[in-house]
Amino acid sequence: MQQNTDLLRALARAGAAIEDVRYIPLWNDYERLRRDGFKVAYIVAYLCDTYEVSERTVYRIIRRFGRDVNTSR
Protein backbone atom coordinates (compact mmCIF):
# COMPACT_ATOMS: atom_id res chain seq x y z
CA MET A 1 0.00 0.00 0.00
CA GLN A 2 2.78 2.42 0.89
CA GLN A 3 4.29 2.35 -2.59
CA ASN A 4 0.92 3.22 -4.17
CA THR A 5 0.06 6.13 -1.88
CA ASP A 6 0.51 8.83 -4.53
CA LEU A 7 -1.56 6.91 -7.06
CA LEU A 8 -4.33 6.26 -4.54
CA ARG A 9 -4.41 9.94 -3.53
CA ALA A 10 -4.64 11.02 -7.17
CA LEU A 11 -7.49 8.59 -7.79
CA ALA A 12 -9.32 9.80 -4.68
CA ARG A 13 -8.95 13.45 -5.79
CA ALA A 14 -10.36 12.49 -9.19
CA GLY A 15 -13.41 10.93 -7.54
CA ALA A 16 -12.55 7.34 -8.45
CA ALA A 17 -13.90 4.63 -6.21
CA ILE A 18 -12.55 1.13 -5.80
CA GLU A 19 -15.76 -0.37 -7.19
CA ASP A 20 -15.18 1.58 -10.44
CA VAL A 21 -12.61 -1.06 -11.41
CA ARG A 22 -15.45 -3.19 -12.75
CA TYR A 23 -16.20 -0.45 -15.32
CA ILE A 24 -12.73 -0.42 -16.91
CA PRO A 25 -13.82 -2.71 -19.80
CA LEU A 26 -16.83 -0.44 -20.39
CA TRP A 27 -14.51 2.59 -20.51
CA ASN A 28 -12.15 0.81 -22.92
CA ASP A 29 -15.07 0.06 -25.25
CA TYR A 30 -16.22 3.68 -24.99
CA GLU A 31 -12.77 4.99 -25.98
CA ARG A 32 -12.51 2.52 -28.86
CA LEU A 33 -15.93 3.47 -30.23
CA ARG A 34 -15.16 7.20 -29.92
CA ARG A 35 -11.90 6.67 -31.84
CA ASP A 36 -13.91 4.83 -34.49
CA GLY A 37 -16.09 7.92 -34.86
CA PHE A 38 -19.37 6.81 -33.30
CA LYS A 39 -21.62 9.38 -31.64
CA VAL A 40 -21.90 9.40 -27.86
CA ALA A 41 -25.64 8.67 -27.85
CA TYR A 42 -25.11 5.50 -29.93
CA ILE A 43 -22.16 4.44 -27.75
CA VAL A 44 -24.18 4.91 -24.56
CA ALA A 45 -27.05 2.80 -25.92
CA TYR A 46 -24.62 0.08 -27.00
CA LEU A 47 -22.83 0.05 -23.63
CA CYS A 48 -26.13 -0.08 -21.73
CA ASP A 49 -27.13 -3.19 -23.63
CA THR A 50 -23.71 -4.81 -23.54
CA TYR A 51 -22.93 -4.26 -19.86
CA GLU A 52 -26.54 -4.30 -18.59
CA VAL A 53 -26.27 -0.97 -16.79
CA SER A 54 -28.45 2.11 -16.89
CA GLU A 55 -27.89 5.03 -19.21
CA ARG A 56 -27.24 7.21 -16.15
CA THR A 57 -24.48 4.84 -15.01
CA VAL A 58 -22.77 4.97 -18.39
CA TYR A 59 -22.82 8.77 -18.43
CA ARG A 60 -21.51 8.84 -14.86
CA ILE A 61 -18.62 6.55 -15.78
CA ILE A 62 -17.82 8.60 -18.89
CA ARG A 63 -17.73 11.77 -16.81
CA ARG A 64 -15.73 10.19 -13.98
CA PHE A 65 -13.20 8.32 -16.11
CA GLY A 66 -12.86 11.18 -18.57
CA ARG A 67 -11.37 13.53 -15.98
CA ASP A 68 -7.68 14.25 -16.14
CA VAL A 69 -5.84 12.90 -13.14
CA ASN A 70 -3.09 15.18 -11.93
CA THR A 71 -0.58 13.13 -9.97
CA SER A 72 1.37 16.12 -8.68
CA ARG A 73 1.07 16.78 -4.97
Beta strands, then each sheet from edge to edge (+ up, - down):
end
